[in-house]
């Protein structure tokens, strides 16, 4: 999974691209099936096929914080995430990919409306809103990863989170909990590192397979591992 961080809050990703990697097209499902499940297809390095699923990312949280800041309310992200981590994890979740959350504006009001339309009691405090958003994102990430793996015929055993979202400890842990799989978080600058290594190989400065290039990254930018906590898996 790749997340794109905002400049003001590097640990908050504006959007997320989830997917699975396949070595060829033979195991992939039909285009119509991929389209129906919201997946696209891209070509990666060394002929790899990437089954990709775009998820809203933490845009909802970013815009929520901006709204609180504009209203003059305390909106320090680290403080909010710490408070959210202490909030109950068994609250309801919403569909972060609902089109109503796409435009900028009052996100808490939209979350309230989404739950009200379904007769569900939503969050009420700032910590509960943040926890609700993170839980909803973690569930969306879990669904997207499993969908991409199923369509691509790729068994998913580990979730890799790179980019700005790798700095969000609560999100990484809850993604591990909700998937029941380990999450490896980092590096934050995965895109830049990948580009440098591929270009260096192209001009002959380094050699190796794609796995060799990835090993170079792991040696210098060791990811943080989040194991699912059995008591918190939902």
PALUMDO-282517 format. One record per residue (C-alpha): x, y, z; residue in three letters; residue number from 0; chain. Coordinates in nm, 3 decimals. Layout:
+---------+---------+---------+------+-----+------+
!      xx !      yy !      zz ! code ! pos ! unit !
+---------+---------+---------+------+-----+------+
!       X !       Y !       Z !  ALA ! NUM !    A !
...
+---------+---------+---------+------+-----+------+
end
This chain:
+---------+---------+---------+------+-----+------+
!      xx !      yy !      zz ! code ! pos ! unit !
+---------+---------+---------+------+-----+------+
!   0.000 !   0.000 !   0.000 !  UNK !   0 !    A !
!   0.123 !   0.348 !  -0.087 !  UNK !   1 !    A !
!  -0.002 !   0.656 !   0.095 !  UNK !   2 !    A !
!   0.055 !   1.016 !  -0.007 !  UNK !   3 !    A !
!   0.128 !   1.243 !   0.287 !  UNK !   4 !    A !
!   0.013 !   1.599 !   0.328 !  UNK !   5 !    A !
!   0.280 !   1.865 !   0.370 !  UNK !   6 !    A !
!   0.138 !   2.002 !   0.694 !  UNK !   7 !    A !
!   0.089 !   1.659 !   0.854 !  UNK !   8 !    A !
!   0.331 !   1.401 !   0.708 !  UNK !   9 !    A !
!   0.172 !   1.122 !   0.912 !  UNK !  10 !    A !
!  -0.167 !   1.189 !   0.752 !  UNK !  11 !    A !
!  -0.209 !   1.051 !   0.402 !  UNK !  12 !    A !
!  -0.436 !   1.234 !   0.159 !  UNK !  13 !    A !
!  -0.514 !   0.919 !  -0.038 !  UNK !  14 !    A !
!  -0.406 !   0.557 !  -0.052 !  UNK !  15 !    A !
!  -0.332 !   0.308 !  -0.327 !  UNK !  16 !    A !
!  -0.368 !  -0.053 !  -0.221 !  UNK !  17 !    A !
!  -0.282 !  -0.352 !  -0.430 !  UNK !  18 !    A !
!  -0.114 !  -0.684 !  -0.490 !  UNK !  19 !    A !
!   0.171 !  -0.776 !  -0.720 !  UNK !  20 !    A !
!   0.159 !  -1.059 !  -0.974 !  UNK !  21 !    A !
!   0.434 !  -1.189 !  -1.200 !  UNK !  22 !    A !
!   0.203 !  -1.223 !  -1.497 !  UNK !  23 !    A !
!  -0.145 !  -1.182 !  -1.635 !  UNK !  24 !    A !
!  -0.230 !  -1.550 !  -1.652 !  UNK !  25 !    A !
!  -0.358 !  -1.565 !  -1.296 !  UNK !  26 !    A !
!  -0.553 !  -1.240 !  -1.306 !  UNK !  27 !    A !
!  -0.928 !  -1.234 !  -1.340 !  UNK !  28 !    A !
!  -1.114 !  -1.070 !  -1.627 !  UNK !  29 !    A !
!  -1.111 !  -0.694 !  -1.676 !  UNK !  30 !    A !
!  -1.485 !  -0.677 !  -1.613 !  UNK !  31 !    A !
!  -1.443 !  -0.852 !  -1.279 !  UNK !  32 !    A !
!  -1.158 !  -0.619 !  -1.180 !  UNK !  33 !    A !
!  -1.363 !  -0.315 !  -1.277 !  UNK !  34 !    A !
!  -1.662 !  -0.439 !  -1.080 !  UNK !  35 !    A !
!  -1.448 !  -0.482 !  -0.771 !  UNK !  36 !    A !
!  -1.295 !  -0.136 !  -0.812 !  UNK !  37 !    A !
!  -0.949 !  -0.255 !  -0.910 !  UNK !  38 !    A !
!  -0.725 !  -0.125 !  -1.184 !  UNK !  39 !    A !
!  -0.419 !  -0.275 !  -1.345 !  UNK !  40 !    A !
!  -0.073 !  -0.128 !  -1.384 !  UNK !  41 !    A !
!   0.263 !  -0.250 !  -1.505 !  UNK !  42 !    A !
!   0.549 !  -0.242 !  -1.259 !  UNK !  43 !    A !
!   0.923 !  -0.296 !  -1.274 !  UNK !  44 !    A !
!   1.054 !  -0.606 !  -1.455 !  UNK !  45 !    A !
!   0.718 !  -0.691 !  -1.606 !  UNK !  46 !    A !
!   0.532 !  -0.724 !  -1.277 !  UNK !  47 !    A !
!   0.155 !  -0.670 !  -1.288 !  UNK !  48 !    A !
!   0.004 !  -0.451 !  -1.017 !  UNK !  49 !    A !
!  -0.361 !  -0.497 !  -0.922 !  UNK !  50 !    A !
!  -0.447 !  -0.162 !  -0.765 !  UNK !  51 !    A !
!  -0.738 !  -0.038 !  -0.558 !  UNK !  52 !    A !
!  -0.772 !   0.331 !  -0.478 !  UNK !  53 !    A !
!  -0.892 !   0.401 !  -0.123 !  UNK !  54 !    A !
!  -0.989 !   0.740 !   0.014 !  UNK !  55 !    A !
!  -0.693 !   0.746 !   0.252 !  UNK !  56 !    A !
!  -0.683 !   0.977 !   0.549 !  UNK !  57 !    A !
!  -0.823 !   1.269 !   0.353 !  UNK !  58 !    A !
!  -1.126 !   1.248 !   0.582 !  UNK !  59 !    A !
!  -0.905 !   1.295 !   0.888 !  UNK !  60 !    A !
!  -0.701 !   1.568 !   0.720 !  UNK !  61 !    A !
!  -1.012 !   1.766 !   0.637 !  UNK !  62 !    A !
!  -1.159 !   1.706 !   0.983 !  UNK !  63 !    A !
!  -0.847 !   1.852 !   1.144 !  UNK !  64 !    A !
!  -0.849 !   2.148 !   0.905 !  UNK !  65 !    A !
!  -1.209 !   2.219 !   0.999 !  UNK !  66 !    A !
!  -1.130 !   2.212 !   1.369 !  UNK !  67 !    A !
!  -0.831 !   2.439 !   1.313 !  UNK !  68 !    A !
!  -1.044 !   2.688 !   1.120 !  UNK !  69 !    A !
!  -1.297 !   2.684 !   1.404 !  UNK !  70 !    A !
!  -1.022 !   2.758 !   1.657 !  UNK !  71 !    A !
!  -1.052 !   2.420 !   1.830 !  UNK !  72 !    A !
!  -0.745 !   2.229 !   1.957 !  UNK !  73 !    A !
!  -0.634 !   2.007 !   1.669 !  UNK !  74 !    A !
!  -0.283 !   1.883 !   1.741 !  UNK !  75 !    A !
!  -0.261 !   1.557 !   1.547 !  UNK !  76 !    A !
!  -0.030 !   1.373 !   1.790 !  UNK !  77 !    A !
!  -0.256 !   1.463 !   2.083 !  UNK !  78 !    A !
!  -0.568 !   1.359 !   1.893 !  UNK !  79 !    A !
!  -0.417 !   1.025 !   1.789 !  UNK !  80 !    A !
!  -0.308 !   0.954 !   2.147 !  UNK !  81 !    A !
!  -0.658 !   1.027 !   2.271 !  UNK !  82 !    A !
!  -0.806 !   0.817 !   1.990 !  UNK !  83 !    A !
!  -0.583 !   0.524 !   2.083 !  UNK !  84 !    A !
!  -0.738 !   0.530 !   2.431 !  UNK !  85 !    A !
!  -1.093 !   0.543 !   2.295 !  UNK !  86 !    A !
!  -1.297 !   0.221 !   2.255 !  UNK !  87 !    A !
!  -1.213 !   0.020 !   1.943 !  UNK !  88 !    A !
!  -1.556 !  -0.141 !   1.911 !  UNK !  89 !    A !
!  -1.741 !   0.161 !   1.775 !  UNK !  90 !    A !
!  -1.917 !   0.162 !   1.438 !  UNK !  91 !    A !
!  -1.730 !   0.220 !   1.113 !  UNK !  92 !    A !
!  -1.839 !   0.400 !   0.797 !  UNK !  93 !    A !
!  -1.762 !   0.360 !   0.428 !  UNK !  94 !    A !
!  -1.471 !   0.599 !   0.371 !  UNK !  95 !    A !
!  -1.513 !   0.556 !  -0.005 !  UNK !  96 !    A !
!  -1.864 !   0.701 !  -0.001 !  UNK !  97 !    A !
!  -1.872 !   0.994 !  -0.249 !  UNK !  98 !    A !
!  -2.012 !   1.223 !   0.020 !  UNK !  99 !    A !
!  -1.667 !   1.234 !   0.183 !  UNK ! 100 !    A !
!  -1.483 !   1.337 !  -0.133 !  UNK ! 101 !    A !
!  -1.531 !   1.719 !  -0.138 !  UNK ! 102 !    A !
!  -1.376 !   1.946 !   0.125 !  UNK ! 103 !    A !
!  -1.601 !   2.065 !   0.403 !  UNK ! 104 !    A !
!  -1.746 !   1.969 !   0.740 !  UNK ! 105 !    A !
!  -1.643 !   1.605 !   0.772 !  UNK ! 106 !    A !
!  -1.781 !   1.543 !   1.122 !  UNK ! 107 !    A !
!  -2.124 !   1.660 !   1.001 !  UNK ! 108 !    A !
!  -2.103 !   1.422 !   0.704 !  UNK ! 109 !    A !
!  -2.001 !   1.135 !   0.928 !  UNK ! 110 !    A !
!  -2.299 !   1.216 !   1.153 !  UNK ! 111 !    A !
!  -2.529 !   1.220 !   0.848 !  UNK ! 112 !    A !
!  -2.392 !   0.888 !   0.720 !  UNK ! 113 !    A !
!  -2.462 !   0.717 !   1.051 !  UNK ! 114 !    A !
!  -2.798 !   0.891 !   1.103 !  UNK ! 115 !    A !
!  -2.921 !   0.773 !   0.762 !  UNK ! 116 !    A !
!  -2.860 !   0.416 !   0.880 !  UNK ! 117 !    A !
!  -2.998 !   0.458 !   1.231 !  UNK ! 118 !    A !
!  -2.656 !   0.416 !   1.390 !  UNK ! 119 !    A !
!  -2.519 !   0.619 !   1.679 !  UNK ! 120 !    A !
!  -2.195 !   0.781 !   1.568 !  UNK ! 121 !    A !
!  -1.903 !   0.942 !   1.753 !  UNK ! 122 !    A !
!  -1.948 !   1.248 !   1.974 !  UNK ! 123 !    A !
!  -1.606 !   1.360 !   2.101 !  UNK ! 124 !    A !
!  -1.297 !   1.460 !   1.902 !  UNK ! 125 !    A !
!  -1.116 !   1.144 !   2.014 !  UNK ! 126 !    A !
!  -1.412 !   0.930 !   1.908 !  UNK ! 127 !    A !
!  -1.425 !   1.094 !   1.564 !  UNK ! 128 !    A !
!  -1.054 !   1.032 !   1.508 !  UNK ! 129 !    A !
!  -1.083 !   0.673 !   1.630 !  UNK ! 130 !    A !
!  -1.387 !   0.616 !   1.409 !  UNK ! 131 !    A !
!  -1.201 !   0.750 !   1.104 !  UNK ! 132 !    A !
!  -0.893 !   0.537 !   1.172 !  UNK ! 133 !    A !
!  -1.102 !   0.223 !   1.231 !  UNK ! 134 !    A !
!  -1.298 !   0.286 !   0.911 !  UNK ! 135 !    A !
!  -0.974 !   0.334 !   0.716 !  UNK ! 136 !    A !
!  -0.822 !   0.018 !   0.861 !  UNK ! 137 !    A !
!  -1.129 !  -0.180 !   0.756 !  UNK ! 138 !    A !
!  -1.120 !  -0.028 !   0.407 !  UNK ! 139 !    A !
!  -0.750 !  -0.115 !   0.377 !  UNK ! 140 !    A !
!  -0.818 !  -0.473 !   0.487 !  UNK ! 141 !    A !
!  -1.099 !  -0.512 !   0.234 !  UNK ! 142 !    A !
!  -0.894 !  -0.359 !  -0.048 !  UNK ! 143 !    A !
!  -0.588 !  -0.575 !   0.015 !  UNK ! 144 !    A !
!  -0.787 !  -0.897 !   0.025 !  UNK ! 145 !    A !
!  -0.986 !  -0.799 !  -0.284 !  UNK ! 146 !    A !
!  -0.673 !  -0.723 !  -0.487 !  UNK ! 147 !    A !
!  -0.511 !  -1.045 !  -0.374 !  UNK ! 148 !    A !
!  -0.818 !  -1.250 !  -0.464 !  UNK ! 149 !    A !
!  -0.854 !  -1.095 !  -0.809 !  UNK ! 150 !    A !
!  -0.483 !  -1.133 !  -0.883 !  UNK ! 151 !    A !
!  -0.468 !  -1.487 !  -0.749 !  UNK ! 152 !    A !
!  -0.201 !  -1.376 !  -0.503 !  UNK ! 153 !    A !
!  -0.212 !  -1.506 !  -0.143 !  UNK ! 154 !    A !
!  -0.184 !  -1.205 !   0.088 !  UNK ! 155 !    A !
!   0.020 !  -1.283 !   0.400 !  UNK ! 156 !    A !
!   0.174 !  -0.945 !   0.485 !  UNK ! 157 !    A !
!   0.058 !  -0.586 !   0.442 !  UNK ! 158 !    A !
!   0.322 !  -0.329 !   0.345 !  UNK ! 159 !    A !
!   0.239 !   0.035 !   0.423 !  UNK ! 160 !    A !
!   0.476 !   0.293 !   0.278 !  UNK ! 161 !    A !
!   0.456 !   0.669 !   0.244 !  UNK ! 162 !    A !
!   0.310 !   0.907 !   0.501 !  UNK ! 163 !    A !
!   0.065 !   0.653 !   0.640 !  UNK ! 164 !    A !
!   0.357 !   0.447 !   0.770 !  UNK ! 165 !    A !
!   0.402 !   0.713 !   1.043 !  UNK ! 166 !    A !
!   0.049 !   0.666 !   1.175 !  UNK ! 167 !    A !
!   0.102 !   0.403 !   1.445 !  UNK ! 168 !    A !
!  -0.264 !   0.361 !   1.531 !  UNK ! 169 !    A !
!  -0.361 !   0.307 !   1.169 !  UNK ! 170 !    A !
!  -0.084 !   0.053 !   1.113 !  UNK ! 171 !    A !
!  -0.173 !  -0.144 !   1.426 !  UNK ! 172 !    A !
!  -0.545 !  -0.146 !   1.354 !  UNK ! 173 !    A !
!  -0.483 !  -0.254 !   0.994 !  UNK ! 174 !    A !
!  -0.286 !  -0.548 !   1.132 !  UNK ! 175 !    A !
!  -0.564 !  -0.624 !   1.380 !  UNK ! 176 !    A !
!  -0.841 !  -0.609 !   1.121 !  UNK ! 177 !    A !
!  -0.657 !  -0.817 !   0.860 !  UNK ! 178 !    A !
!  -0.511 !  -1.063 !   1.107 !  UNK ! 179 !    A !
!  -0.180 !  -1.018 !   0.924 !  UNK ! 180 !    A !
!   0.148 !  -0.847 !   1.011 !  UNK ! 181 !    A !
!   0.196 !  -0.495 !   0.880 !  UNK ! 182 !    A !
!   0.540 !  -0.370 !   0.777 !  UNK ! 183 !    A !
!   0.545 !   0.010 !   0.788 !  UNK ! 184 !    A !
!   0.798 !   0.216 !   0.595 !  UNK ! 185 !    A !
!   0.990 !   0.361 !   0.436 !  UNK ! 186 !    A !
!   0.814 !   0.695 !   0.419 !  UNK ! 187 !    A !
!   1.010 !   0.798 !   0.106 !  UNK ! 188 !    A !
!   0.950 !   0.467 !  -0.074 !  UNK ! 189 !    A !
!   0.867 !   0.629 !  -0.408 !  UNK ! 190 !    A !
!   1.187 !   0.833 !  -0.421 !  UNK ! 191 !    A !
!   1.401 !   0.539 !  -0.311 !  UNK ! 192 !    A !
!   1.247 !   0.311 !  -0.571 !  UNK ! 193 !    A !
!   1.300 !   0.563 !  -0.849 !  UNK ! 194 !    A !
!   1.665 !   0.615 !  -0.754 !  UNK ! 195 !    A !
!   1.741 !   0.243 !  -0.743 !  UNK ! 196 !    A !
!   1.571 !   0.162 !  -1.072 !  UNK ! 197 !    A !
!   1.747 !   0.450 !  -1.249 !  UNK ! 198 !    A !
!   2.081 !   0.352 !  -1.092 !  UNK ! 199 !    A !
!   2.036 !  -0.001 !  -1.226 !  UNK ! 200 !    A !
!   1.939 !   0.129 !  -1.569 !  UNK ! 201 !    A !
!   2.267 !   0.321 !  -1.607 !  UNK ! 202 !    A !
!   2.477 !   0.037 !  -1.469 !  UNK ! 203 !    A !
!   2.565 !   0.178 !  -1.128 !  UNK ! 204 !    A !
!   2.414 !  -0.123 !  -0.951 !  UNK ! 205 !    A !
!   2.295 !  -0.469 !  -1.053 !  UNK ! 206 !    A !
!   2.032 !  -0.712 !  -0.937 !  UNK ! 207 !    A !
!   1.674 !  -0.826 !  -0.959 !  UNK ! 208 !    A !
!   1.378 !  -0.638 !  -0.818 !  UNK ! 209 !    A !
!   1.411 !  -0.847 !  -0.503 !  UNK ! 210 !    A !
!   1.776 !  -0.740 !  -0.477 !  UNK ! 211 !    A !
!   1.676 !  -0.375 !  -0.501 !  UNK ! 212 !    A !
!   1.414 !  -0.420 !  -0.234 !  UNK ! 213 !    A !
!   1.669 !  -0.588 !  -0.010 !  UNK ! 214 !    A !
!   1.889 !  -0.280 !  -0.039 !  UNK ! 215 !    A !
!   1.602 !  -0.069 !   0.088 !  UNK ! 216 !    A !
!   1.527 !  -0.303 !   0.379 !  UNK ! 217 !    A !
!   1.893 !  -0.300 !   0.484 !  UNK ! 218 !    A !
!   1.904 !   0.079 !   0.502 !  UNK ! 219 !    A !
!   1.540 !   0.157 !   0.595 !  UNK ! 220 !    A !
!   1.423 !  -0.123 !   0.821 !  UNK ! 221 !    A !
!   1.041 !  -0.126 !   0.836 !  UNK ! 222 !    A !
!   0.853 !  -0.129 !   1.164 !  UNK ! 223 !    A !
!   0.653 !  -0.444 !   1.220 !  UNK ! 224 !    A !
!   0.302 !  -0.446 !   1.366 !  UNK ! 225 !    A !
!   0.169 !  -0.789 !   1.459 !  UNK ! 226 !    A !
!  -0.205 !  -0.844 !   1.497 !  UNK ! 227 !    A !
!  -0.319 !  -0.849 !   1.856 !  UNK ! 228 !    A !
!  -0.555 !  -1.145 !   1.892 !  UNK ! 229 !    A !
!  -0.772 !  -0.974 !   2.155 !  UNK ! 230 !    A !
!  -0.831 !  -0.677 !   1.924 !  UNK ! 231 !    A !
!  -0.900 !  -0.852 !   1.593 !  UNK ! 232 !    A !
!  -1.247 !  -0.782 !   1.465 !  UNK ! 233 !    A !
+---------+---------+---------+------+-----+------+
end
